[in-house]
Every structure is written in C-alpha cells, then in structure tokens.
C-alpha cells in the first residue's frame, strides 16, 4: 500500500485507539479533537489520560487542534465522534476535505430527532465522495491494548472499503469488507438499545437464561427491522450485527450494558448516565429505533419497553411483567419477517 495520510476526527477513547492502531500500521496519522487544551495534553504526555490512561501513544502521532490543518492533504478522514455530534462534524469537515479524499466513520447510531442513517447525511452533504462505515465488536480499551479484534468496513465503493480495511488491518486487528452500509449501521446502532435491556435484566439479577433469551429475541427484532429497511440478513448475522450485539450485551466494558445494569438496580436515570461519564448511545437510540418501527408497522417489544423505561413511562419491573405477560406464539411465524 502506498504511503497514505489519515485524519482521525474525535479524540475520545475510540478515536484515540484507532489513531494509535493506524500509526502502528505505518499510516501517517493526525488526531483532532474539539478540546484544544485536552489535545495539547495528549500531545505533551503521549497519553490520553481521560479516556485511555494506560495507552502510550506512538511518538509519530500528530495531535492537530486546527481542523483545516488536520484535513489538509489527507487521503481519508476517519470520524469517531458520538452520533449526536456527527452532523456538525460533517458540516465542519465537508468544505475542508481535499478533492479525491474519502470520508469514513466509526460512529454508531442514527441522527437524533430524525432517525436518519449516517450514510444518508454523508451522501446528501458530500455527493460523490467515497464513504465507508467501520463497525463491529470492538471495545476501544481492548484495541488499545493490542488484543485480537475483528471489524467490518462497508461502503458502496468496493475499492474504498478495501482501502480503509487495508489501513486498519494488522497486528491482531482484522478488518473485513462489505457493501451493505444500511445493514452495518443498523446493527451498530440497534445493539446499543438491546444492550440496555440485557443490562437491566442483569441488574435485576434475572439470570443468564434471561440474558440469552433477550439477546436472541433482540436479534429477531434487528432482523425484522433490517428486512423492512432493505438490509441484508447476512450483514446483521455477521460482525456488524450479531457480533456487536453479543459483545455489547455481555461485556463489562459496555457503557450501554452498565447503564442498563444501574437502572435495573434502581439507580435513577440521570444518575446512571452521570455515573457512566461518557455518551451512552442506547439512551438516545431507542427513540430512533421505535420511530423506524412505527413507520414500518413493526412490533419490537424489547426495544419498545426499553424506550418506555428511558422515558419514565415504566419502571424496569413494570417492563419485565409486561414482556412476560405477552401472548404465547411460535418462535418463528410462517415468515420471520412478518
């Protein structure tokens, strides 16, 4: 692969881990964040003390506080900001991205308030720009520690998907490719809602049987919504869907699971969010999942009950009793997708 330059936009845990990974793969990498003071501390200490204090960053990593400078002459911009900040990041970066450069993102979620997929925003704002989503089961802390990880890169441009995957692939980090951006984004967003549900169940000490049941029936909801939206089932049964779902529903590093766990233990919602200290995507994604479900006349009981708990319309105990009281039916109707 020829020498390439990548700007990682977002200096949180995931952006920092990806920037370190790219540097380790020999990619000229720049890290940008909105907090110039925090970025200066990262540059001085070669360490992101706030998010990944145990990771010593490569000395080659350039911390660039000016967005225009960070994007000057780059081949790829890789965005790693929360979903609520994605639109503004796109608006800021689009006019600064060099001609011919590509735009990729490791953000998981929908646009809050509209339920629009992130690739739709990119296509609308930067038509013709090579675009790709990087997703899959990947805790930033484990990537930073060099532990084995597998992700998938989806794009409507096969050459760009392979280029981004090649940059990321190596040193125990495997990057696969695909061309179903909608399915990849749906899996990465919806698994957060389902992880809140399993966290609530674990917090209520309902046991491992209940957790497995929620994961499996949650996967069913993901497949049915994906079918209605035009996603490929194989995408949702792969790293972007099932893989990420299992990780987020069972891993102790999952913010969404820990948030749900706190709710299940009776911690008030605002306090549970504050205790996490970082963005909990599932807390905002439930509304967008149910917006899509309503649009397509789908019954997604687990997602619906998570939304009700987050809105304060139900307690976790009420939601449990409501789910258990649902009418008995076949596991798979004549057609899974109806």
Beta strands, then each sheet from edge to edge (+ up, - down):
strand 1: 5-9
strand 2: 28-32
strand 3: 62-63
strand 4: 76-79
strand 5: 102-105
strand 6: 131-135
strand 7: 149-154
strand 8: 173-178
sheet 1: 3+ 2+ 1+ 4+ 5+ 6+ 7- 8-
end
